Amino acid sequence: MADSPKDQQHPQYKIDRQVVNQLLAGEATDYNLVELARLMTRYDGFPGARDIQTDLKKTLTRWQLSESELLAKTRDIHQQGEVYKGLNRGREDWS
């Protein structure tokens, strides 16, 4: 068994794993910063997906940011409201 009995499989794991791989290889663009913050929030305290959690922290370290710096930057980016423009993503995609 790869996971302990307490660990859960996140329903978005496969999609998120691809995004995390892109973040690990990418630069700290506005879009990547927002995606990193979004995934860090999603997996914060999640009982599983340890590899994703580790890689998110690696990305944060590689970009030389603390979590509070990341969140401050992404708040500013979201206030501009343009980060997802043109990506065919609704601003309120709750599905």
C-alpha positions as CSV (number, residue, x, y, z in Angstrom):
1,M,0.0,0.0,0.0
2,A,1.3,3.4,-1.0
3,D,-0.9,5.4,1.3
4,S,-1.6,5.0,5.0
5,P,-5.2,4.0,5.9
6,K,-5.7,7.6,7.2
7,D,-4.7,9.3,3.9
8,Q,-7.4,10.3,1.5
9,Q,-7.2,10.6,-2.3
10,H,-8.2,14.2,-3.3
11,P,-10.8,14.2,-6.1
12,Q,-8.8,16.8,-8.1
13,Y,-5.4,15.0,-7.6
14,K,-4.7,14.1,-11.2
15,I,-5.4,17.6,-12.5
16,D,-3.6,19.3,-9.6
17,R,-0.6,17.0,-10.0
18,Q,-0.2,18.3,-13.6
19,V,-0.4,21.9,-12.4
20,V,2.1,21.3,-9.7
21,N,4.5,19.8,-12.2
22,Q,4.2,23.0,-14.3
23,L,4.7,25.2,-11.2
24,L,7.9,23.3,-10.3
25,A,9.3,23.9,-13.7
26,G,8.0,27.4,-14.2
27,E,8.7,30.9,-13.1
28,A,6.9,33.1,-10.6
29,T,4.5,34.8,-13.1
30,D,1.2,36.3,-11.8
31,Y,-0.7,33.3,-13.1
32,N,1.7,30.8,-11.5
33,L,1.6,32.7,-8.2
34,V,-2.2,32.6,-8.1
35,E,-2.2,28.9,-8.9
36,L,0.4,28.1,-6.2
37,A,-1.7,30.0,-3.6
38,R,-4.9,28.3,-4.8
39,L,-3.4,24.8,-4.5
40,M,-1.7,25.6,-1.2
41,T,-5.1,26.6,0.2
42,R,-6.7,23.5,-1.2
43,Y,-4.2,21.1,0.3
44,D,-3.6,22.9,3.6
45,G,-4.4,20.3,6.2
46,F,-5.6,17.8,3.7
47,P,-4.9,14.2,5.0
48,G,-3.2,12.9,1.9
49,A,-1.6,14.0,-1.4
50,R,1.7,14.4,0.6
51,D,3.7,14.6,-2.7
52,I,1.7,17.6,-3.8
53,Q,2.0,19.3,-0.5
54,T,5.8,18.8,-0.5
55,D,6.2,20.0,-4.1
56,L,4.1,23.1,-3.4
57,K,6.5,24.0,-0.5
58,K,9.5,23.3,-2.8
59,T,8.0,25.7,-5.4
60,L,7.5,28.4,-2.7
61,T,11.1,28.0,-1.6
62,R,12.5,28.0,-5.1
63,W,10.7,31.3,-5.8
64,Q,12.1,32.7,-2.5
65,L,8.7,33.5,-1.0
66,S,7.2,32.9,2.4
67,E,3.6,31.8,2.5
68,S,2.5,35.2,3.8
69,E,4.4,37.0,1.0
70,L,2.7,34.7,-1.6
71,L,-0.7,35.5,-0.1
72,A,-0.1,39.2,-0.1
73,K,1.1,39.2,-3.8
74,T,-1.9,37.1,-4.9
75,R,-4.4,39.4,-3.1
76,D,-3.0,42.3,-5.1
77,I,-3.2,40.2,-8.3
78,H,-6.8,39.2,-7.6
79,Q,-7.7,42.9,-7.0
80,Q,-6.7,43.6,-10.5
81,G,-9.1,40.9,-11.6
82,E,-7.3,40.0,-14.8
83,V,-5.3,36.9,-14.0
84,Y,-7.8,34.4,-15.4
85,K,-9.0,36.6,-18.3
86,G,-9.0,34.9,-21.6
87,L,-8.5,31.4,-20.1
88,N,-12.2,30.3,-20.6
89,R,-12.5,30.1,-16.8
90,G,-15.5,31.8,-15.1
91,R,-14.7,34.0,-12.2
92,E,-17.1,32.0,-10.1
93,D,-16.5,28.5,-11.1
94,W,-17.7,26.5,-8.1
95,S,-18.2,23.2,-9.9
